[in-house]
Amino acid sequence: MKTAYVLINCDLGYEATIIDELKHLDNIKEVHGVFGAHDILTKIESDSAENLRDTITWKIRKLSRVRSILTLMVTEKQE
């Protein structure tokens, strides 16, 4: 299983809307609003790195009001 964490910055006031949209996407396992440099933390799991990349590139990054993301891919040997 491949895992990635995605830190999301969004437009002010749209955190709850984006969190709700993320919860309905395939491969999304956890979504949390957070305080700090980013607004939302998302955990994604999939059978392949390609599916992770597709979820991040074509689903998360394309959500309205998402300004930027930071993707952290889990290193399998250090789990």
Backbone as JSON, one array per atom type, in Angstrom:
{
  "sequence": "MKTAYVLINCDLGYEATIIDELKHLDNIKEVHGVFGAHDILTKIESDSAENLRDTITWKIRKLSRVRSILTLMVTEKQE",
  "N": [[0.85, -1.18, 0.0], [0.61, 2.17, -0.88], [1.3, 5.33, 0.54], [0.51, 8.75, 1.15], [0.82, 12.04, 2.48], [-0.92, 15.02, 2.31], [-0.57, 18.42, 2.5], [-2.57, 21.21, 2.6], [-3.22, 24.46, 1.4], [-5.74, 26.86, 1.43], [-8.25, 29.18, 0.2], [-9.22, 31.75, 2.44], [-11.72, 30.97, 4.76], [-12.85, 28.85, 3.38], [-12.22, 26.37, 4.28], [-13.86, 24.36, 5.55], [-15.61, 23.68, 3.47], [-13.87, 22.59, 1.53], [-12.79, 20.47, 3.0], [-15.08, 18.88, 3.26], [-15.51, 18.21, 0.54], [-13.17, 16.76, 0.01], [-13.54, 14.49, 1.59], [-15.22, 12.93, 0.08], [-13.75, 11.9, -2.0], [-12.12, 9.22, -3.76], [-9.64, 7.08, -2.32], [-8.96, 8.79, -0.24], [-8.19, 8.76, 3.09], [-8.07, 10.04, 5.57], [-8.96, 13.27, 6.78], [-8.18, 16.42, 8.04], [-8.72, 19.55, 9.57], [-6.26, 21.96, 10.27], [-4.11, 24.0, 12.36], [-1.65, 26.48, 11.67], [1.0, 26.68, 9.28], [-0.34, 25.54, 7.17], [-3.68, 24.68, 6.06], [-5.23, 22.35, 5.89], [-4.88, 18.87, 6.48], [-4.34, 15.88, 4.81], [-4.65, 12.39, 4.46], [-3.69, 9.95, 2.18], [-4.23, 6.83, 0.63], [-3.29, 4.18, -1.53], [-3.15, 1.49, -3.94], [-1.13, 1.86, -5.74], [1.6, 4.04, -6.69], [1.05, 5.57, -8.88], [-1.75, 5.86, -8.87], [-1.98, 7.39, -6.53], [-0.67, 9.72, -7.38], [-2.39, 10.52, -9.45], [-4.74, 11.08, -7.98], [-3.87, 13.23, -6.41], [-2.97, 15.11, -8.35], [-5.11, 15.37, -10.28], [-7.46, 15.5, -8.84], [-7.34, 16.62, -6.11], [-5.71, 18.98, -6.47], [-7.24, 20.29, -8.34], [-9.51, 21.14, -7.08], [-11.83, 23.71, -6.39], [-10.82, 26.78, -4.93], [-8.55, 25.79, -3.68], [-5.34, 26.76, -2.96], [-2.59, 26.05, -2.78], [-0.48, 23.11, -2.48], [1.35, 20.73, -0.5], [3.07, 17.84, -0.88], [3.77, 14.84, 0.79], [5.33, 11.95, 0.42], [5.23, 8.72, 1.76], [8.01, 6.89, 2.88], [8.57, 3.64, 2.19], [10.41, 1.84, 3.38], [10.87, 2.91, 5.83], [8.67, 2.75, 7.41]],
  "CA": [[0.0, 0.0, 0.0], [1.33, 3.45, -0.97], [0.68, 6.36, 1.38], [1.0, 10.12, 1.05], [0.14, 13.07, 3.24], [-0.99, 16.25, 1.51], [-0.87, 19.64, 3.25], [-3.31, 22.06, 1.66], [-3.57, 25.86, 1.69], [-6.93, 27.23, 0.67], [-8.74, 30.54, 0.42], [-9.76, 31.98, 3.78], [-13.14, 30.72, 4.93], [-13.31, 27.72, 2.57], [-11.67, 25.14, 4.83], [-14.91, 23.36, 5.77], [-16.11, 23.26, 2.16], [-12.87, 21.73, 0.91], [-12.74, 19.24, 3.8], [-16.25, 18.07, 2.86], [-15.26, 17.7, -0.81], [-12.11, 15.76, 0.1], [-14.07, 13.27, 2.2], [-15.94, 12.17, -0.93], [-12.84, 11.43, -3.04], [-11.52, 7.9, -3.58], [-8.28, 6.98, -1.78], [-8.77, 9.67, 0.91], [-8.41, 7.98, 4.31], [-8.26, 10.97, 6.68], [-8.92, 14.7, 6.48], [-8.24, 17.2, 9.27], [-8.37, 20.95, 9.57], [-5.13, 22.16, 11.17], [-3.6, 25.35, 12.55], [-0.24, 26.59, 11.32], [1.33, 27.16, 7.93], [-1.29, 24.94, 6.22], [-5.05, 24.7, 6.54], [-5.84, 21.01, 5.89], [-3.98, 17.72, 6.36], [-5.06, 14.77, 4.21], [-3.91, 11.13, 4.28], [-4.16, 9.23, 1.0], [-3.67, 5.51, 0.45], [-3.67, 3.53, -2.77], [-2.34, 0.32, -4.3], [0.01, 2.23, -6.58], [2.03, 5.44, -6.67], [0.37, 6.25, -10.0], [-3.09, 6.25, -8.39], [-1.77, 8.52, -5.62], [-0.34, 10.9, -8.2], [-3.62, 10.94, -10.13], [-5.63, 11.69, -6.98], [-3.31, 14.53, -6.03], [-2.9, 16.01, -9.5], [-6.35, 15.6, -11.02], [-8.62, 15.68, -7.97], [-7.11, 17.59, -5.04], [-5.22, 20.27, -6.98], [-8.26, 20.91, -9.19], [-10.64, 21.63, -6.28], [-11.97, 25.16, -6.33], [-10.35, 27.47, -3.72], [-7.25, 25.28, -3.22], [-4.29, 27.67, -3.44], [-1.33, 25.32, -2.95], [-0.37, 21.88, -1.71], [2.67, 20.16, -0.25], [2.87, 16.4, -0.82], [4.79, 14.07, 1.49], [5.19, 10.52, 0.13], [5.8, 7.89, 2.8], [9.08, 5.99, 2.48], [8.14, 2.31, 2.63], [11.41, 1.19, 4.21], [10.95, 3.56, 7.14], [7.34, 2.68, 8.05]],
  "C": [[0.89, 1.24, 0.0], [0.55, 4.49, -0.17], [1.33, 7.71, 1.14], [0.17, 11.01, 1.97], [0.2, 14.34, 2.41], [-1.41, 17.39, 2.44], [-1.43, 20.65, 2.27], [-3.47, 23.46, 2.23], [-4.75, 26.22, 0.82], [-7.3, 28.68, 0.96], [-9.4, 30.62, 1.79], [-11.27, 31.76, 3.81], [-13.68, 29.53, 4.17], [-12.81, 26.38, 3.09], [-12.73, 24.04, 4.96], [-15.46, 22.82, 4.45], [-15.14, 22.28, 1.5], [-12.74, 20.42, 1.67], [-13.9, 18.32, 3.41], [-16.04, 17.46, 1.48], [-14.21, 16.59, -0.79], [-12.63, 14.43, 0.65], [-14.8, 12.39, 1.2], [-15.05, 11.63, -2.06], [-12.32, 10.03, -2.71], [-10.1, 8.05, -3.06], [-8.03, 7.9, -0.58], [-9.14, 8.88, 2.16], [-8.68, 8.87, 5.53], [-8.19, 12.4, 6.17], [-9.08, 15.46, 7.8], [-7.95, 18.66, 8.98], [-7.26, 21.15, 10.59], [-4.79, 23.65, 11.28], [-2.14, 25.37, 12.17], [-0.07, 27.1, 9.91], [0.37, 26.63, 6.87], [-2.66, 24.87, 6.88], [-5.66, 23.3, 6.73], [-4.74, 19.97, 5.73], [-4.81, 16.54, 5.86], [-4.14, 13.56, 4.09], [-4.54, 10.39, 3.11], [-3.47, 7.88, 0.95], [-4.18, 4.91, -0.85], [-2.74, 2.35, -3.02], [-1.1, 0.7, -5.09], [0.33, 3.72, -6.44], [1.34, 6.23, -7.78], [-1.03, 6.69, -9.6], [-3.0, 7.41, -7.4], [-1.55, 9.81, -6.4], [-1.58, 11.42, -8.9], [-4.59, 11.63, -9.17], [-5.16, 13.09, -6.63], [-3.41, 15.53, -7.18], [-4.26, 16.37, -10.08], [-7.58, 15.8, -10.14], [-8.39, 16.76, -6.92], [-6.7, 18.95, -5.59], [-6.27, 21.01, -7.81], [-9.47, 21.4, -8.39], [-10.64, 23.16, -6.26], [-11.53, 25.67, -4.97], [-9.11, 26.85, -3.09], [-6.18, 26.17, -3.82], [-2.98, 26.97, -3.68], [-1.36, 24.06, -2.11], [1.1, 21.53, -1.52], [2.44, 18.67, -0.05], [4.06, 15.73, -0.16], [4.51, 12.59, 1.24], [5.89, 9.74, 1.24], [6.86, 6.97, 2.21], [8.77, 4.62, 3.05], [9.14, 1.65, 3.58], [11.5, 1.78, 5.6], [9.6, 3.55, 7.86], [7.43, 1.91, 9.34]]
}
